[in-house]
Amino acid sequence: MNERYSLFSSPAGGVMTREVGAITGELELHSAIDEDGALSLRIRYAGADEWYTVEGGPYRLYDARDHEVLHEILVAMLHRPPA
């Protein structure tokens, strides 16, 4: 399994999760892709133990090489300042 982790500050309104709704503040994104192309996106408060599933999905990549680029795009989008 290919995994990536990044720390970032949440956007206005936070990041929506399945388990607890929107979370805000300093967050960590974890993305992982398995051999079949299934993509997992989880998020937690920076330094916390509990992970939450990012709302949406299921996600699938048809080329595992896209995982690293997609992870960086997601962090950039989640970290952008309000309009």
Helices and strands as residue ranges (DSSP letters): E 2-9, E 15-17, E 21-23, E 26-33, E 38-45, E 52-53, E 59-60, H 66-79
